Amino acid sequence: MRCLFLIVSTFLLSPVLGANADIAAGKAAYMTCVACHGANGEGNPALNSPVLAGLDEAYLSRQLRHFKNGIRGSEAGDTLGAQMRGMSTMLVDDAAIANVSSYVASLPAIATVAVSDDADLRNGENQYNASCGACHGGSAEGNVALNAPRLAGQDPAYTERQYRNFGAGLRGTHPEDRYGRQMKMMASMLSSEKDISDVMAFIASQGTAQ
């Protein structure tokens, strides 16, 4: 019952995202992001830039606000987060964040991501569903009601880096990062390097999951 109350409360207290968003303006603003994240939000592993296509509007908006307000990307050692924090200042207000979040959320999810031949996807699936699936979905499709983002099709190096950042306290420690703190508590669930690698490969392999 407590979990249900929290979910319902979140919906009641949260603004209606995208209700007044200008997707055309968001597309124009996104042009400054293309060099790193790609024209279709496909990301660029060579630049350590994650896939954005397929992420939901609420998550995108929340992360952009967190970067802009120093809730994310301000911890010493999070060099790549600090870069994104600098870029977020180009979005001058909440309206600009809403616009670009709405546009990015409209991009279709990425269908395929390369996975290492050495990955044990069966082990990855088992470990993932034991530790992550309850929130992020059995196929890593995400769950908006639980504020859990889509992971499917994400670059495995990025996903692993974020998992380790949570565990190391580089992410999810700020008192205003409510959902990040929840993830930080979960970032010790995978017990071995092999399990971590296999789970990240499994997540990437679910790129076609909707």
N, C-alpha and C positions, 0 to 999 in steps of 0.2 A: 504493500500500500504506500509506503514511504516513497519508493521509486516512482510510482504512478503519480503521486502528488507533486513530486519535483518536476516531472515531465510536463504535467498540465500547467503548473505554475510558470514554467519557462515560457510556454506558449502564451499565457495570459499576460505576462509582464513584458514580453518582447514586442518591439514595434513590428509592423507588417513590412517585411523587407521587400524592396523592389516596387512598392506600390506607386511611388512617384519617381522611380529611376528613369533616367534618360539613356537608353541603351546606345543610341547613336553617339551621344557624348562619351559614353563609356568606351565605345570602340575607338574613338579618336584618342582618348586618354591612354588606352592600351597600346597604342603605337610606340610609346616610350618603353614598353615592356617586351616588345617583339624581339629585340636583339638578344635577350637572354632566354625568354620563355617560349619563343617561337610564335609564328603568325597564327597558329591554331591551338596555342596553349600546350604544345606537345613537349615542352621542356628541352633542355640541352645538357646531357650528362657531362660533357666536356667543360661546361661552364658552371657545373654544380647547381643547375637550375631545374627545379622540379616540374613535373607535369601539373598543369593547372586545369586542363580540360576535364570535365566530369565532376569537378568539385562543386558543392552546393553553395548557393549565394550567401547563406548565413555564415558558413565557415570562412569563406573568402573575406567577407566584410569584417568578421571578428579578427582574423589574423592581420589584415591591413591596419585596423585600428590599433591592434597590439603593437605592431611595428612602429607606427607613427607616434604612439604614446609611450614608447620605451618599455612596454610590458614584455615584449619579445625582442631579442637582438641586442640587448644592453648588457648581458652578462659578459664579463671578461673571458675571452677564449672562444666566444661565438663569432668568429670573424665573418663568416658568410651571412649570419643573421644580421650583423652590423651593417653589411653592405645593403641588405634589403631594407633595413631601417632607414638608411639614408635615402633610398629610392622612394620610400613611402611618403616622404615630405613633399613630393611633387603633387600629391593629392591634397589639395588645400583645405578641404572640409569634408564633413560627413556625406554631403550630397555627391561629391566627386568619388568618394569611396563606394557609395551605393551604386553609382553609374557604372563604374568599371567592374564591380563585383557582379552586377546583373549581366553585363556583356560577357564576361568570362564564363559565368554559369550557363550561358546559352550555347557555349561551344560543345560539340559532341565529344563524348568520352573517347579516349585513344583506344584503338582496337588491339594493337600488338606491342609488346615490349620484349627485347632480347633477354633471355635467361641463360645463365651458365649451364653448360652440359654437365657440369659436376654436381649440380644441385639435386638434392633428393626431395622432389616435390611431394612425395607421399609423407615423408617425415615433416616437411614444412607445413602441409595441410593439417596434420594431426596436432602439431605444436601450436599452430595458429588458432585452430578451433578450440583448443584447451585454454588458451590465454587471451585471445583477441576477438574471437568470433561473436561473443555475446553482445559486444558493443558495435563492432565494425561490420558485422554481417558475415555469414558463412562463406561468401564469395568476395569478401572485402569490399562490398558495394557501399558501405557506409550506412548510417542511420541518423537521419536529420532529427528525429524525435529525441535521440540520446546525445545530440551534438557531437556525434562521432563521424569524422569525415570519411569519404571514399578513399580507400588505399589502392584498390585494384588498378593495375597498369602503371603504378608509380615506379620510377627508376629505383632499383634495389639499393643503390649506393646512397641515395637521398633518404630513403625510408630507414635504412640502418643508421645513418648519421643522426637522424632525429630521435630514434629510439635510444641511441647512446647519449645524446644531448640531454634527454629527459633523465636518464640514469645518473649522469654526471652533474646534474644541477644547472646545466646551461640553458635549460628551458623548463618551464613549469614551476618555477620557484617564486615568481612575483605574486604578491597577495591578491592582485586583481585578475590573475589568470586562473579562474576557477576550474575550467576543464583541463587546463594544462597540469594543474596540481593533481587531478585525478589520474592523468596519464603518467605522471611522474611516479605515482605509487605502483603502477602496473609495469614499470620499466625494469623490473628485476625478475620477471616471470620466466624468461627464457634462460635456461641454466647453462648452456654451453655455446661456444662460438659456432659450432656446427648447426645447432638449432636456430641461432640468430640468422645465419646465412641462408639456411633452408627456408625459414619463414619469409624472409625478404624476397627470395626467389619465387615462392608460392604466390605472394601478393602480386608481384610483377606479372606472373603468368595469368592472372585473372583479368587481364586487360579488356576482355570482351564482356565481362560481367556488368550488367546494367543496374 
